[in-house]
Amino acid sequence: MNRRRAAAVLGYAAMVCVLILVGVPLFWIVTTSFKTRPEIYTQPAVWWPRSPHPGNYAEATTAVPFGTFLRNSLIVTALVAAVKFVLGVLSAYGLVFLRFPGRNLVFLAIVAALLVPNQVTVISNYALIDQLGWRNTFQGIIVPLCGVAFGTFLMRNHFLSLPTEVIEAARLDGAGRWRLLTRVVLPMSGPAMAAFAVVTLVNEWNEYLWPLLMADDARVATLPVGLTMLQDTENPSVTDWGPVTAGTVLTVLPMLVVFLALQRRMLASLTAGVHQMRTRSAGSR
C-alpha cells in the first residue's frame, strides 16, 4: 500500500508539474493579449491586466490581412489533412489485409521515413518546387506536406489490433476488399481515426517552416507566417506584443474547437488500447 501511495503521489506531482509547464505560458499569452503596451513592458511583470484592452484583437485583425491568412490556413490544412487521411488509411489497409511480395520491406521503409527529420528534405524539396514554378502557390505548399508515414504507421498498428474473428466472418459472408474496408474495418476504427485526424490537423495548422519558404506573397501565406508580420520589422526591439499575442490566441482557437469536438473519440481510443494491453497480459499469464 505504501508503494501504491508513493506511486500515486509521484504521478500527481508529475501531472502538476506538466500542468504548470504548459498552463503558465498559455495563461501569460492570453492575459498579455488584453494588456496595454505599458503593462507589457512594466517591471516587475504584471500577471493580470488592470483594465482589459480588447483593442489588441482589433489591431491584430486589421494591421495585417488576417482574414486572408485564415482562409489560406483553412485551405492548406483541410487539403493536406484530407490527402494524408485517405492515403494513411488506404496504405495501412493494404499492409494489413492484402498479401503481396515485399510487404514487410514496404513497412520498414515507412518506419525509416519516420526517422528522417523534415528539415533534411527541405533543400531538395525547395529546389524541386522552384524548378516546377510552384513557389507562391497553394500546390507548392501542399504537395510536399502530403507525406503520410506517421498515419500509415498509426493506422496499421490499429488495424492489427482488430478482432480477427470479425474480419474472417465478413470474408466468409462474401465481403470484398472495398466492402470489408467501408463496412467492417472503418466502423470499428472511429477512435483511432479521430486521433489520427486531430494529430494531422494540428500539425498542418501549425506548420511554419515550409509555408514560410514557399510564400513570399501574403495572398498564399498561412496564419503562422502571417503572425510574424504583426511584429514591428523596422524596430523589432519595441514590438507591441499585445496584437501579436492576440493573433496567437485567434490562431489557436480553431484547433481548440477541433480538439474539443474529437476528444471523446481520442479518449475512447486510449481507453481501448489500455484495455487490450490488460487483456493480453492477463491471457499470457
C-alpha positions in Angstrom: 0.0 0.0 0.0 2.8 2.4 0.8 4.3 1.8 -2.6 1.0 2.4 -4.3 0.5 5.6 -2.4 4.0 6.8 -3.2 3.4 6.0 -6.9 0.1 7.9 -6.8 1.8 10.9 -5.1 4.6 10.9 -7.7 2.0 10.6 -10.5 0.0 13.6 -9.2 3.2 15.6 -8.7 4.2 14.9 -12.3 0.8 16.0 -13.6 1.0 19.2 -11.5 4.5 19.9 -13.0 3.3 19.3 -16.5 0.2 21.5 -15.9 2.4 24.3 -14.7 4.9 24.0 -17.6 2.0 24.0 -20.1 -0.5 26.2 -18.3 1.6 29.1 -17.2 2.8 30.1 -20.8 -0.7 29.8 -22.1 -2.1 31.9 -19.2 0.6 34.5 -19.9 -0.2 34.7 -23.6 -3.9 35.1 -23.0 -3.5 37.8 -20.4 -0.9 39.6 -22.4 -3.4 39.8 -25.3 -5.6 42.0 -23.1 -2.7 44.3 -21.8 -1.7 47.7 -22.9 1.8 48.3 -24.1 2.9 50.0 -20.8 1.6 47.0 -18.8 3.5 44.5 -21.1 6.9 46.3 -20.5 6.3 47.0 -16.8 8.9 45.7 -14.3 8.0 43.7 -12.3 5.8 41.8 -14.7 2.0 42.4 -14.5 0.3 39.0 -14.5 -3.2 40.3 -14.8 -4.2 43.4 -16.8 -5.6 46.2 -14.6 -8.1 47.1 -17.3 -8.6 44.6 -20.1 -7.7 46.1 -23.5 -9.6 44.2 -26.3 -8.3 46.6 -28.9 -5.3 44.3 -29.4 -7.6 41.8 -31.2 -9.0 44.5 -33.4 -5.4 45.6 -34.3 -4.3 42.0 -34.9 -7.1 41.5 -37.5 -6.7 44.9 -39.2 -2.9 45.5 -39.2 -2.4 42.5 -41.5 -4.8 40.7 -43.9 -5.8 38.3 -41.1 -8.8 37.0 -43.0 -6.7 36.1 -46.0 -4.2 34.2 -43.7 -7.1 32.4 -42.0 -8.6 31.4 -45.4 -5.2 30.1 -46.6 -4.6 28.1 -43.5 -8.0 26.5 -43.7 -7.4 25.6 -47.4 -3.9 24.2 -46.8 -4.8 22.3 -43.6 -8.0 20.8 -45.0 -6.4 19.6 -48.2 -3.3 18.2 -46.7 -5.2 16.6 -43.8 -7.7 15.0 -46.3 -4.9 13.6 -48.5 -2.9 12.3 -45.5 -6.0 10.7 -44.0 -7.0 8.9 -47.2 -3.5 7.8 -48.0 -2.8 6.7 -44.4 -6.0 4.6 -44.2 -5.6 3.0 -47.6 -1.9 2.3 -47.3 -2.4 0.8 -43.8 -5.3 -1.3 -45.0 -3.1 -2.7 -47.8 -0.3 -3.5 -45.5 -2.5 -5.4 -43.1 -5.2 -7.1 -45.2 -3.6 -7.6 -48.6 -0.9 -10.1 -49.3 1.9 -9.1 -51.7 5.6 -9.6 -52.1 7.8 -7.2 -50.1 5.1 -6.1 -47.8 7.4 -6.1 -44.7 10.0 -4.2 -46.7 7.5 -1.5 -47.5 6.6 -1.2 -43.9 10.3 -0.9 -42.9 10.7 1.8 -45.5 7.8 3.7 -43.9 9.3 3.3 -40.4 12.6 4.6 -41.8 10.9 7.6 -43.2 9.6 8.4 -39.7 13.2 8.6 -38.5 14.2 11.3 -41.1 13.5 14.8 -39.8 11.5 17.0 -42.2 14.3 19.6 -42.2 16.6 17.2 -44.0 14.4 17.2 -47.1 13.8 21.0 -47.2 16.6 21.9 -49.6 15.7 19.2 -52.1 12.0 19.9 -51.9 12.6 23.6 -52.3 14.8 23.1 -55.4 12.2 20.8 -57.0 9.3 23.2 -56.3 11.3 26.1 -57.6 12.0 24.2 -60.8 8.3 23.4 -61.2 7.5 27.1 -60.8 5.2 26.4 -57.8 6.5 29.0 -55.4 3.9 31.3 -54.0 1.2 28.8 -55.0 -1.0 26.5 -52.9 0.2 23.4 -54.7 3.8 24.3 -53.9 2.9 24.4 -50.2 0.5 21.4 -50.1 2.2 18.7 -52.2 5.4 18.3 -50.3 3.5 18.2 -47.0 1.4 15.2 -48.0 3.8 12.5 -46.8 1.9 10.0 -44.7 4.4 7.8 -42.9 3.1 8.6 -39.4 -0.6 8.0 -40.4 0.3 4.7 -42.1 2.2 3.5 -39.0 -0.6 4.5 -36.7 -3.5 3.0 -38.6 -1.6 -0.2 -39.4 -1.0 -0.9 -35.8 -4.6 -0.2 -35.0 -5.8 -2.5 -37.9 -3.6 -5.3 -36.5 -5.5 -5.0 -33.2 -8.9 -5.5 -34.7 -10.6 -8.9 -33.8 -9.7 -11.4 -36.5 -13.0 -13.3 -35.9 -15.0 -10.3 -37.2 -12.7 -9.9 -40.3 -12.9 -13.6 -41.1 -16.7 -13.7 -40.7 -17.0 -10.8 -43.1 -14.9 -12.5 -45.6 -16.9 -15.7 -45.3 -20.0 -13.7 -45.9 -18.5 -12.6 -49.3 -17.3 -9.1 -48.4 -14.8 -7.9 -50.9 -11.9 -5.7 -50.2 -13.8 -2.4 -50.5 -16.8 -3.6 -48.6 -14.5 -5.0 -45.9 -12.9 -1.6 -45.5 -16.0 0.5 -45.5 -18.5 -1.8 -43.7 -16.2 -3.6 -41.2 -12.8 -2.0 -40.7 -13.6 1.7 -40.7 -16.7 1.4 -38.4 -14.5 -0.3 -35.8 -11.7 2.3 -36.2 -13.5 5.5 -35.2 -11.4 6.4 -32.1 -8.1 5.7 -34.0 -9.2 7.7 -37.0 -10.2 10.6 -34.6 -6.8 10.5 -33.1 -5.2 10.4 -36.5 -7.3 13.4 -37.6 -6.5 15.5 -34.6 -2.8 15.0 -34.8 -2.8 15.6 -38.5 -4.9 18.8 -38.3 -2.9 20.3 -35.5 0.5 19.5 -37.2 -0.6 21.0 -40.5 -2.3 24.0 -38.9 0.9 24.8 -37.0 3.3 24.2 -39.9 5.6 27.2 -40.2 8.9 26.4 -41.9 7.7 25.1 -45.3 5.0 27.7 -45.8 7.5 30.4 -44.9 9.9 29.2 -47.6 7.2 28.9 -50.2 5.1 32.0 -49.5 6.7 35.4 -50.3 3.2 36.6 -51.2 0.7 37.4 -48.5 -2.0 36.1 -50.8 -0.9 32.5 -50.1 0.7 32.9 -46.7 -0.7 30.9 -43.8 -1.5 32.1 -40.3 1.8 31.1 -38.6 3.6 33.0 -41.3 1.2 35.9 -41.1 1.7 36.3 -37.4 5.3 37.3 -37.9 4.1 40.3 -39.9 2.5 41.7 -36.8 5.9 42.4 -35.4 7.5 45.8 -36.0 10.1 45.0 -38.6 11.6 48.5 -38.5 12.3 48.3 -34.8 12.0 44.7 -33.5 13.2 45.7 -30.0 9.9 47.5 -29.3 7.5 45.1 -30.8 4.0 45.6 -29.5 3.3 42.1 -28.1 -0.3 42.8 -27.4 -1.5 42.3 -31.0 1.0 39.5 -31.5 -0.4 37.5 -28.6 -3.9 38.4 -29.6 -3.2 37.0 -33.1 -1.7 33.9 -31.4 -4.9 33.3 -29.4 -7.1 33.7 -32.5 -4.8 31.2 -34.3 -5.2 28.6 -31.6 -9.0 28.8 -31.3 -9.9 26.8 -34.4 -7.7 23.8 -33.4 -9.1 24.1 -29.8 -12.6 23.7 -31.3 -11.4 20.6 -33.3 -9.9 19.1 -30.2 -13.0 19.6 -28.1 -15.1 18.1 -30.9 -12.9 14.9 -31.2 -11.6 14.5 -27.6 -14.2 11.9 -26.7 -13.2 9.6 -29.5 -9.5 10.1 -28.7 -10.1 9.2 -25.1 -12.1 6.2 -26.2 -9.1 5.1 -28.3 -6.7 5.4 -25.4 -9.1 3.5 -23.1 -9.5 0.7 -25.7 -5.7 0.5 -26.0 -5.2 0.1 -22.3 -8.0 -2.5 -22.1 -6.4 -4.5 -24.9 -3.0 -4.4 -23.2 -4.5 -5.6 -19.9 -6.4 -8.4 -21.7 -3.3 -9.6 -23.5 -1.2 -9.5 -20.3 -3.9 -11.5 -18.4 -4.1 -14.0 -21.2 -0.4 -14.5 -21.2 -0.5 -15.3 -17.5 
